[in-house]
């Protein structure tokens, strides 16, 4: 439980995007378990948005650590 709280604090900026993605996944799944091509495309777009939010702090930290040549 403590790990979940730490992860939530670490990725607090990504939580709204992740929740939105999960809700969209639930709406997109058909009765037979498949996802339409249009919905799949929208889901992948939201997935990459989530990846961008997760990577943003890492990219900022890496750019600060680089020394000028």
N, C-alpha and C positions, 0 to 999 in steps of 0.2 A: 504494500500500500504506500509506503514511503517513497519507493521508486517512482510510482505513478504521480505522486505529488511533485517530486523533483522534476520529472519530465514535463509536467504541465507548466511548472514555473519557467523552465528553460525555454520551452517552445510556446509561451503564452501568446505571442504574436501570430502563430500559425493555427491556433485552436479554432478561431472563427472560420477560417478557410477550410480546415479539416472537417469541421461539423457540417459546413455547407456541402462539401464533397460527399460526405456520408449520406446526407439527406437526399441529394440528387441521385446517388446510387440506388437508394431504396425506391425512389420514384421510377427509375429507369428499368428495373428488372421486371421482365414479363412473367406471366404465370408459369411458363415452361423453363424459366431460369435464364433465358437469353436476353440480350440487350441489342436494340436496333443500332444500325450503323450510325445514324444521326446522333442518337443518345451517347453512343460510345465515343464519338468525336468530341462531344461536349464534355463528357467525363474526363477524357484525356487532357483537354484544355484546362480544366479545373485542377487536375492532378499536377500538371506542370506549374500551375500558379502556386500550388502548395509547395512544390519543390523549390520554387524561387523564393518563397517566404522563409523556408527553412534554411536555404543556403545564404540568404542575405547577411546575417550576422557573421557567418564564417568568411564570406568574401570581404567584408569590412575589416575583420581582424587580420586576414592575410595581407591585405593591401597596406595596413598600418605597419606590419612587421617587416616588409620589404625595405631594404636599404638602397639608397640611390647609388648608381654605378659611377 
